[in-house]
């Protein structure tokens, strides 16, 4: 029996699959057992470790891939399909982007970002569901108000939560894809923004900061916040009031980038944020002893790529921490297609 020869597409794909580079799974496979013995690991975190180690190995079994074009067949191991696996997000991201294309309007779109100050990180890490949920509420309410006051209508947005930075440290922020206009007159009128300008970012920042801090004060007054050994000083109402005043004096980072390309290009760009994992395999350089080196983008003046080094346990801890924060909020908020639907655009409504 003659075995079909693979066509050029399969030969090219096969050559791309063979890689000798370091993967997150390699770090977990080597240091995961010692990490779980020396750190408190939740069932959710253990599931991530187990799935990523098993992904595309014999432990998950395999299947036969068959090409209907040339008849070529090959064996392949099954994927873990864990939301946090660096090797299992490409197809999911492509499907999400395609599903959103039908919702796009023929209008400019703005990539908007709203970030919590890092001083809030310890409090957020101890109160993820409350304070990440409030991040969405404050951002939604801010955009809604500006849509009404500046455009006289209801604004739309897709909002995406990110919980880490390039060094795998906590960095809680939202990315929002906002169409350049609002619906008015019960959906009968479209009030556009300027083609290159959404809203004044200083005003957005001030309102967003005020809404979030007012909500934080209310949660404190209700004794709804969990305080840990890192934040125990905030038990004192006087210390907490000083903490809030300090946050209120800061400039909170908010931006609204001018539209680039058409709406489909904007959606493709934002698609890189929807199913991104904390660190992609291509950023890992090597592992020498218990030290892991990886690349990161330094966004200080120059915006250049640099190299960082962490011990393996710290690397695993930061990797898992970013996902625990994301997971806590994921059931309600991580990707929010905000509010009711009309003329193929998602509209913000308060949570």
C-alpha positions as a Markdown table, in Angstrom:
| # | Residue | x | y | z |
|---|---|---|---|---|
| 1 | Unk | 0.0 | 0.0 | 0.0 |
| 2 | Unk | 1.4 | 3.3 | -1.0 |
| 3 | Unk | 1.7 | 6.0 | 1.8 |
| 4 | Unk | 0.6 | 9.4 | 0.5 |
| 5 | Unk | 3.3 | 12.0 | 0.4 |
| 6 | Unk | 2.6 | 15.2 | 2.4 |
| 7 | Unk | 1.9 | 18.2 | 0.4 |
| 8 | Unk | 4.0 | 21.4 | 0.8 |
| 9 | Unk | 1.7 | 22.9 | 3.4 |
| 10 | Unk | 2.3 | 19.9 | 5.8 |
| 11 | Unk | 6.0 | 19.9 | 5.2 |
| 12 | Unk | 6.2 | 23.6 | 6.1 |
| 13 | Unk | 3.9 | 23.1 | 9.2 |
| 14 | Unk | 6.0 | 20.2 | 10.4 |
| 15 | Unk | 9.3 | 22.2 | 10.1 |
| 16 | Unk | 7.7 | 25.0 | 12.1 |
| 17 | Unk | 6.6 | 22.6 | 14.9 |
| 18 | Unk | 10.1 | 21.3 | 15.7 |
| 19 | Unk | 11.5 | 23.8 | 18.3 |
| 20 | Unk | 14.3 | 23.4 | 20.8 |
| 21 | Unk | 13.3 | 26.6 | 22.7 |
| 22 | Unk | 12.3 | 26.7 | 26.4 |
| 23 | Unk | 8.6 | 26.5 | 27.3 |
| 24 | Unk | 6.6 | 27.3 | 30.4 |
| 25 | Unk | 5.8 | 23.6 | 30.6 |
| 26 | Unk | 9.5 | 22.8 | 30.9 |
| 27 | Unk | 9.8 | 25.1 | 33.9 |
| 28 | Unk | 6.7 | 23.6 | 35.5 |
| 29 | Unk | 7.9 | 20.1 | 34.8 |
| 30 | Unk | 11.3 | 20.6 | 36.4 |
| 31 | Unk | 10.4 | 22.9 | 39.3 |
| 32 | Unk | 6.6 | 22.4 | 39.8 |
| 33 | Unk | 7.0 | 19.5 | 42.3 |
| 34 | Unk | 9.4 | 21.5 | 44.6 |
| 35 | Unk | 7.2 | 24.6 | 44.2 |
| 36 | Unk | 4.0 | 22.7 | 45.4 |
| 37 | Unk | 5.9 | 21.4 | 48.4 |
| 38 | Unk | 7.1 | 24.8 | 49.6 |
| 39 | Unk | 4.2 | 27.0 | 48.6 |
| 40 | Unk | 0.5 | 27.0 | 49.3 |
| 41 | Unk | -1.2 | 25.9 | 46.0 |
| 42 | Unk | -4.9 | 26.0 | 45.4 |
| 43 | Unk | -6.8 | 23.4 | 43.4 |
| 44 | Unk | -7.1 | 25.9 | 40.6 |
| 45 | Unk | -3.4 | 26.6 | 40.5 |
| 46 | Unk | -2.6 | 22.8 | 40.6 |
| 47 | Unk | -4.9 | 22.3 | 37.7 |
| 48 | Unk | -3.0 | 24.9 | 35.7 |
| 49 | Unk | 0.3 | 23.2 | 36.5 |
| 50 | Unk | -0.9 | 19.7 | 35.7 |
| 51 | Unk | -2.6 | 20.7 | 32.4 |
| 52 | Unk | 0.4 | 22.7 | 31.1 |
| 53 | Unk | 2.8 | 19.9 | 31.9 |
| 54 | Unk | 0.6 | 17.3 | 30.1 |
| 55 | Unk | -0.3 | 19.5 | 27.1 |
| 56 | Unk | 0.6 | 17.8 | 23.8 |
| 57 | Unk | 2.2 | 14.8 | 25.5 |
| 58 | Unk | 1.3 | 11.1 | 25.5 |
| 59 | Unk | -0.5 | 11.5 | 28.9 |
| 60 | Unk | -3.4 | 13.2 | 27.2 |
| 61 | Unk | -3.6 | 10.7 | 24.4 |
| 62 | Unk | -3.6 | 11.5 | 20.7 |
| 63 | Unk | -5.4 | 11.6 | 17.4 |
| 64 | Unk | -4.9 | 11.2 | 13.7 |
| 65 | Unk | -4.8 | 14.3 | 11.5 |
| 66 | Unk | -6.0 | 13.6 | 8.0 |
| 67 | Unk | -5.7 | 16.0 | 5.1 |
| 68 | Unk | -8.6 | 15.8 | 2.7 |
| 69 | Unk | -6.5 | 17.5 | 0.0 |
| 70 | Unk | -3.6 | 15.1 | -0.3 |
| 71 | Unk | -4.6 | 12.2 | 2.0 |
| 72 | Unk | -1.6 | 12.6 | 4.2 |
| 73 | Unk | -2.0 | 11.5 | 7.8 |
| 74 | Unk | 0.0 | 11.9 | 11.0 |
| 75 | Unk | -0.3 | 11.3 | 14.7 |
| 76 | Unk | -0.6 | 14.2 | 17.0 |
| 77 | Unk | -0.9 | 14.6 | 20.8 |
| 78 | Unk | -4.0 | 16.2 | 22.2 |
| 79 | Unk | -3.9 | 19.7 | 23.7 |
| 80 | Unk | -4.9 | 20.5 | 27.3 |
| 81 | Unk | -7.1 | 23.4 | 26.2 |
| 82 | Unk | -6.5 | 25.2 | 29.5 |
| 83 | Unk | -7.3 | 28.9 | 29.3 |
| 84 | Unk | -3.9 | 29.7 | 30.6 |
| 85 | Unk | -1.7 | 27.5 | 28.4 |
| 86 | Unk | 0.6 | 29.4 | 26.0 |
| 87 | Unk | 0.1 | 26.7 | 23.3 |
| 88 | Unk | -3.7 | 26.6 | 23.3 |
| 89 | Unk | -4.8 | 30.2 | 22.8 |
| 90 | Unk | -4.4 | 30.9 | 19.0 |
| 91 | Unk | -7.5 | 29.2 | 17.7 |
| 92 | Unk | -9.6 | 30.5 | 20.6 |
| 93 | Unk | -8.4 | 34.0 | 19.9 |
| 94 | Unk | -9.2 | 33.7 | 16.2 |
| 95 | Unk | -12.7 | 32.5 | 16.9 |
| 96 | Unk | -13.3 | 35.4 | 19.3 |
| 97 | Unk | -12.1 | 37.9 | 16.7 |
| 98 | Unk | -14.3 | 36.4 | 14.0 |
| 99 | Unk | -17.4 | 36.4 | 16.2 |
| 100 | Unk | -16.8 | 40.1 | 17.0 |
| 101 | Unk | -16.4 | 41.1 | 13.4 |
| 102 | Unk | -20.2 | 40.9 | 12.8 |
| 103 | Unk | -20.6 | 43.5 | 15.6 |
| 104 | Unk | -18.4 | 46.2 | 14.1 |
| 105 | Unk | -19.8 | 49.5 | 12.8 |
| 106 | Unk | -18.4 | 51.4 | 9.9 |
| 107 | Unk | -17.0 | 54.1 | 12.2 |
| 108 | Unk | -13.6 | 54.9 | 13.8 |
| 109 | Unk | -12.8 | 53.0 | 16.9 |
| 110 | Unk | -10.6 | 54.1 | 19.9 |
| 111 | Unk | -8.4 | 51.9 | 22.0 |
| 112 | Unk | -8.9 | 53.2 | 25.5 |
| 113 | Unk | -7.0 | 52.1 | 28.6 |
| 114 | Unk | -7.8 | 52.6 | 32.3 |
| 115 | Unk | -5.3 | 51.6 | 35.0 |
| 116 | Unk | -5.4 | 51.3 | 38.8 |
| 117 | Unk | -2.4 | 52.7 | 40.6 |
| 118 | Unk | 0.1 | 50.1 | 41.9 |
| 119 | Unk | -0.4 | 51.3 | 45.5 |
| 120 | Unk | -3.8 | 49.5 | 45.3 |
| 121 | Unk | -2.2 | 46.2 | 44.3 |
| 122 | Unk | -2.0 | 44.6 | 47.8 |
| 123 | Unk | -5.7 | 45.6 | 48.5 |
| 124 | Unk | -6.8 | 44.3 | 45.1 |
| 125 | Unk | -4.9 | 41.0 | 45.5 |
| 126 | Unk | -6.8 | 40.4 | 48.8 |
| 127 | Unk | -10.2 | 41.4 | 47.4 |
| 128 | Unk | -10.1 | 40.4 | 43.7 |
| 129 | Unk | -13.8 | 39.9 | 43.1 |
| 130 | Unk | -14.8 | 43.1 | 44.8 |
| 131 | Unk | -12.2 | 45.4 | 43.5 |
| 132 | Unk | -11.8 | 44.1 | 40.0 |
| 133 | Unk | -15.5 | 44.1 | 39.6 |
| 134 | Unk | -15.5 | 47.8 | 40.8 |
| 135 | Unk | -12.8 | 48.5 | 38.2 |
| 136 | Unk | -15.3 | 47.5 | 35.5 |
| 137 | Unk | -18.2 | 49.4 | 37.1 |
| 138 | Unk | -16.2 | 52.6 | 37.5 |
| 139 | Unk | -14.8 | 52.4 | 34.0 |
| 140 | Unk | -18.3 | 51.6 | 32.5 |
| 141 | Unk | -20.0 | 54.4 | 34.5 |
| 142 | Unk | -17.3 | 56.9 | 33.4 |
| 143 | Unk | -17.7 | 56.1 | 29.7 |
| 144 | Unk | -21.4 | 56.1 | 30.0 |
| 145 | Unk | -21.4 | 59.6 | 31.5 |
| 146 | Unk | -19.1 | 61.0 | 28.9 |
| 147 | Unk | -21.3 | 59.4 | 26.2 |
| 148 | Unk | -24.3 | 61.2 | 27.5 |
| 149 | Unk | -22.7 | 64.5 | 28.4 |
| 150 | Unk | -20.5 | 64.9 | 25.3 |
| 151 | Unk | -22.4 | 63.0 | 22.7 |
| 152 | Unk | -26.0 | 63.0 | 24.0 |
| 153 | Unk | -26.4 | 59.2 | 23.6 |
| 154 | Unk | -25.4 | 55.8 | 24.8 |
| 155 | Unk | -21.9 | 54.7 | 24.2 |
| 156 | Unk | -20.7 | 51.2 | 23.3 |
| 157 | Unk | -17.6 | 49.2 | 24.3 |
| 158 | Unk | -15.9 | 45.9 | 24.6 |
| 159 | Unk | -13.8 | 45.9 | 27.8 |
| 160 | Unk | -11.0 | 43.4 | 28.6 |
| 161 | Unk | -9.2 | 42.9 | 31.9 |
| 162 | Unk | -5.5 | 42.5 | 32.2 |
| 163 | Unk | -3.9 | 41.7 | 35.5 |
| 164 | Unk | -0.1 | 41.6 | 34.9 |
| 165 | Unk | 2.8 | 43.4 | 33.3 |
| 166 | Unk | 5.7 | 42.1 | 31.2 |
| 167 | Unk | 7.6 | 41.2 | 34.3 |
| 168 | Unk | 4.7 | 39.2 | 35.6 |
| 169 | Unk | 4.0 | 41.7 | 38.3 |
| 170 | Unk | 0.4 | 42.7 | 39.3 |
| 171 | Unk | -0.8 | 45.5 | 37.0 |
| 172 | Unk | -4.5 | 45.8 | 37.0 |
| 173 | Unk | -6.0 | 47.6 | 34.0 |
| 174 | Unk | -8.7 | 47.5 | 31.4 |
| 175 | Unk | -8.5 | 47.7 | 27.6 |
| 176 | Unk | -11.6 | 49.0 | 25.9 |
| 177 | Unk | -12.6 | 49.1 | 22.3 |
| 178 | Unk | -14.9 | 52.2 | 21.9 |
| 179 | Unk | -16.7 | 53.1 | 18.7 |
| 180 | Unk | -16.5 | 56.8 | 17.8 |
| 181 | Unk | -20.1 | 57.7 | 18.4 |
| 182 | Unk | -23.2 | 57.1 | 20.5 |
| 183 | Unk | -26.8 | 56.2 | 19.8 |
| 184 | Unk | -29.5 | 58.8 | 20.6 |
| 185 | Unk | -33.3 | 59.2 | 20.2 |
| 186 | Unk | -33.9 | 55.6 | 21.2 |
| 187 | Unk | -31.5 | 54.2 | 18.7 |
| 188 | Unk | -32.7 | 56.3 | 15.8 |
| 189 | Unk | -29.8 | 58.8 | 15.6 |
| 190 | Unk | -26.0 | 58.2 | 15.5 |
| 191 | Unk | -24.0 | 61.1 | 17.1 |
| 192 | Unk | -20.4 | 60.7 | 15.9 |
| 193 | Unk | -17.2 | 61.9 | 17.7 |
| 194 | Unk | -14.4 | 63.6 | 15.9 |
| 195 | Unk | -12.6 | 61.3 | 13.6 |
| 196 | Unk | -9.4 | 61.6 | 15.6 |
| 197 | Unk | -10.6 | 62.4 | 19.1 |
| 198 | Unk | -12.8 | 60.6 | 21.6 |
| 199 | Unk | -12.8 | 62.4 | 25.0 |
| 200 | Unk | -10.3 | 64.5 | 27.0 |
| 201 | Unk | -8.3 | 62.0 | 28.8 |
| 202 | Unk | -7.5 | 64.2 | 31.8 |
| 203 | Unk | -11.3 | 64.6 | 32.4 |
| 204 | Unk | -11.8 | 60.8 | 31.9 |
| 205 | Unk | -9.0 | 60.1 | 34.4 |
| 206 | Unk | -10.5 | 62.5 | 37.1 |
| 207 | Unk | -14.0 | 61.1 | 36.9 |
| 208 | Unk | -12.8 | 57.5 | 36.8 |
| 209 | Unk | -10.5 | 58.1 | 39.8 |
| 210 | Unk | -13.3 | 59.7 | 41.7 |
| 211 | Unk | -15.8 | 57.0 | 41.1 |
| 212 | Unk | -13.4 | 54.2 | 42.1 |
| 213 | Unk | -12.2 | 55.9 | 45.3 |
| 214 | Unk | -15.8 | 56.8 | 46.3 |
| 215 | Unk | -16.7 | 53.1 | 45.9 |
| 216 | Unk | -13.6 | 52.0 | 47.8 |
| 217 | Unk | -14.6 | 54.3 | 50.7 |
| 218 | Unk | -18.1 | 52.8 | 50.7 |
| 219 | Unk | -16.7 | 49.2 | 50.8 |
| 220 | Unk | -14.5 | 50.2 | 53.7 |
| 221 | Unk | -17.3 | 51.7 | 55.6 |
| 222 | Unk | -19.3 | 48.5 | 55.1 |
| 223 | Unk | -16.3 | 46.5 | 56.4 |
| 224 | Unk | -16.5 | 44.5 | 53.1 |
| 225 | Unk | -12.7 | 44.7 | 52.5 |
| 226 | Unk | -10.4 | 41.9 | 53.6 |
| 227 | Unk | -7.2 | 43.3 | 55.2 |
| 228 | Unk | -4.1 | 41.1 | 55.3 |
| 229 | Unk | -0.8 | 41.4 | 57.1 |
| 230 | Unk | 0.3 | 43.7 | 54.2 |
| 231 | Unk | -2.6 | 46.0 | 54.5 |
| 232 | Unk | -3.5 | 45.7 | 58.2 |
| 233 | Unk | -2.5 | 49.4 | 58.9 |
| 234 | Unk | -5.6 | 50.3 | 56.9 |
| 235 | Unk | -7.8 | 49.1 | 59.8 |
| 236 | Unk | -7.3 | 52.5 | 61.3 |
| 237 | Unk | -9.9 | 54.9 | 59.7 |
| 238 | Unk | -7.4 | 57.7 | 59.9 |
| 239 | Unk | -4.7 | 55.7 | 58.1 |
| 240 | Unk | -7.3 | 54.6 | 55.5 |
| 241 | Unk | -8.4 | 58.3 | 54.9 |
| 242 | Unk | -4.8 | 59.3 | 54.4 |
| 243 | Unk | -4.3 | 56.4 | 52.0 |
| 244 | Unk | -7.4 | 57.5 | 49.9 |
| 245 | Unk | -6.3 | 61.2 | 49.9 |
| 246 | Unk | -2.9 | 60.1 | 48.6 |
| 247 | Unk | -4.5 | 58.1 | 45.8 |
| 248 | Unk | -6.8 | 61.1 | 45.0 |
| 249 | Unk | -3.8 | 63.4 | 44.5 |
| 250 | Unk | -2.2 | 61.0 | 42.0 |
| 251 | Unk | -2.8 | 61.2 | 38.2 |
| 252 | Unk | -4.4 | 57.9 | 37.2 |
| 253 | Unk | -3.3 | 56.5 | 33.9 |
| 254 | Unk | -6.0 | 56.8 | 31.3 |
| 255 | Unk | -5.6 | 57.0 | 27.5 |
| 256 | Unk | -7.7 | 57.0 | 24.4 |
| 257 | Unk | -5.5 | 56.3 | 21.3 |
| 258 | Unk | -6.7 | 57.8 | 18.0 |
| 259 | Unk | -8.1 | 55.2 | 15.6 |
| 260 | Unk | -5.7 | 53.4 | 13.3 |
| 261 | Unk | -6.7 | 51.7 | 10.1 |
| 262 | Unk | -10.4 | 50.6 | 9.9 |
| 263 | Unk | -12.5 | 48.9 | 12.6 |
| 264 | Unk | -11.3 | 45.4 | 11.5 |
| 265 | Unk | -7.7 | 46.3 | 12.0 |
| 266 | Unk | -8.5 | 47.7 | 15.4 |
| 267 | Unk | -10.3 | 44.5 | 16.4 |
| 268 | Unk | -7.4 | 42.4 | 15.2 |
| 269 | Unk | -5.1 | 44.5 | 17.3 |
| 270 | Unk | -7.3 | 44.2 | 20.4 |
| 271 | Unk | -7.6 | 40.4 | 19.7 |
| 272 | Unk | -4.0 | 40.2 | 20.9 |
| 273 | Unk | -5.2 | 41.2 | 24.4 |
| 274 | Unk | -8.3 | 38.9 | 24.7 |
| 275 | Unk | -6.6 | 35.5 | 25.1 |
| 276 | Unk | -3.0 | 36.5 | 25.9 |
| 277 | Unk | -1.3 | 34.5 | 28.5 |
| 278 | Unk | 1.1 | 36.0 | 31.2 |
| 279 | Unk | 4.2 | 35.0 | 29.3 |
| 280 | Unk | 4.4 | 33.5 | 25.8 |
| 281 | Unk | 6.9 | 30.7 | 25.1 |
| 282 | Unk | 8.8 | 32.8 | 22.6 |
| 283 | Unk | 9.8 | 35.2 | 25.3 |
| 284 | Unk | 11.7 | 32.5 | 27.3 |
| 285 | Unk | 15.4 | 32.5 | 26.6 |
| 286 | Unk | 17.0 | 29.8 | 28.8 |
| 287 | Unk | 17.0 | 28.1 | 32.1 |
| 288 | Unk | 20.4 | 27.7 | 33.9 |
| 289 | Unk | 20.2 | 26.0 | 37.2 |
| 290 | Unk | 17.2 | 27.5 | 38.9 |
| 291 | Unk | 17.4 | 30.8 | 37.0 |
| 292 | Unk | 15.0 | 31.6 | 34.2 |
| 293 | Unk | 15.8 | 34.4 | 31.7 |
| 294 | Unk | 13.1 | 36.0 | 29.5 |
| 295 | Unk | 12.6 | 39.1 | 27.4 |
| 296 | Unk | 10.3 | 42.0 | 28.4 |
| 297 | Unk | 9.5 | 45.3 | 26.8 |
| 298 | Unk | 10.7 | 48.3 | 28.9 |
| 299 | Unk | 8.1 | 51.0 | 28.2 |
| 300 | Unk | 10.3 | 53.7 | 29.7 |
| 301 | Unk | 11.8 | 56.2 | 27.2 |
| 302 | Unk | 13.1 | 54.2 | 24.3 |
| 303 | Unk | 10.5 | 51.4 | 24.5 |
| 304 | Unk | 13.1 | 48.7 | 24.0 |
| 305 | Unk | 13.3 | 45.0 | 24.6 |
| 306 | Unk | 15.4 | 43.9 | 27.6 |
| 307 | Unk | 16.2 | 40.7 | 29.5 |
| 308 | Unk | 15.0 | 39.8 | 33.0 |
| 309 | Unk | 16.1 | 37.0 | 35.2 |
| 310 | Unk | 14.1 | 35.3 | 38.0 |
| 311 | Unk | 14.5 | 32.2 | 40.0 |
| 312 | Unk | 12.2 | 29.4 | 38.9 |
| 313 | Unk | 9.9 | 29.5 | 42.0 |
| 314 | Unk | 9.4 | 33.2 | 41.7 |
| 315 | Unk | 8.7 | 32.8 | 38.0 |
| 316 | Unk | 6.1 | 30.1 | 38.8 |
| 317 | Unk | 4.6 | 32.2 | 41.6 |
| 318 | Unk | 4.1 | 35.3 | 39.4 |
| 319 | Unk | 2.8 | 33.2 | 36.5 |
| 320 | Unk | 0.1 | 31.6 | 38.7 |
| 321 | Unk | -0.7 | 34.8 | 40.6 |
| 322 | Unk | -1.6 | 36.6 | 37.4 |
| 323 | Unk | -4.1 | 33.8 | 36.5 |
| 324 | Unk | -5.7 | 33.6 | 40.0 |
| 325 | Unk | -6.5 | 37.3 | 39.8 |
| 326 | Unk | -7.9 | 36.9 | 36.3 |
| 327 | Unk | -9.8 | 33.7 | 37.2 |
| 328 | Unk | -11.5 | 35.3 | 40.1 |
| 329 | Unk | -13.0 | 38.0 | 37.9 |
| 330 | Unk | -13.4 | 35.9 | 34.7 |
| 331 | Unk | -16.9 | 34.5 | 35.3 |
| 332 | Unk | -18.5 | 38.0 | 35.2 |
| 333 | Unk | -16.0 | 40.5 | 33.9 |
| 334 | Unk | -12.8 | 39.4 | 32.2 |
| 335 | Unk | -14.1 | 40.1 | 28.7 |
| 336 | Unk | -17.2 | 42.3 | 29.0 |
| 337 | Unk | -19.4 | 42.7 | 25.9 |
| 338 | Unk | -21.1 | 45.5 | 27.7 |
| 339 | Unk | -24.9 | 45.7 | 27.9 |
| 340 | Unk | -27.8 | 45.4 | 25.5 |
| 341 | Unk | -27.4 | 44.9 | 21.8 |
| 342 | Unk | -28.5 | 47.2 | 19.1 |
| 343 | Unk | -27.5 | 47.9 | 15.5 |
| 344 | Unk | -24.6 | 45.4 | 15.8 |
| 345 | Unk | -22.7 | 47.2 | 18.6 |
| 346 | Unk | -22.4 | 46.3 | 22.3 |
| 347 | Unk | -23.6 | 49.0 | 24.7 |
| 348 | Unk | -22.4 | 49.6 | 28.2 |
| 349 | Unk | -24.9 | 49.1 | 31.1 |
| 350 | Unk | -24.0 | 49.1 | 34.8 |
| 351 | Unk | -23.2 | 45.7 | 36.2 |
